[in-house]
Amino acid sequence: MSRHQKKHSWAPYTSDVQKFSIYPSIKRPEEDRELRVGSIAVLNIDEVDEKGNGIAKYKNVRVIVRNASLGSRVKARILKLAPDYAVAEVVEVLEDSYVDY
């Protein structure tokens, strides 16, 4: 075999190492995952903007939730991501608002 011929059919340093590992893979819990379009997050609505949308914080990202009331806890689906904010819609209301208008 000449020195320019490949010895392996796969690249040992660029292949999927976990595939050949004897140790089990550790999966991260759902709450530790980052926000993605289509993902669902549980949010506490802390503020309301001038248009009436609820505003929550999720891992230092400002999430604008359409049709959410102040003080409620909602399960929301992410619709749009931007570098400094995200837009979401309410999937389910987990706790109603404690604030009286």
Secondary structure, DSSP 8 states (H G I E B T S, - for coil): --TTS-S-SS-TTTS-HHHH-SS------GGGS---TT-EEEEE--EE-TTS-EEEEETTEEEEEET--TT-EEEEEEEEE-SSEEEEEEEEEEE------
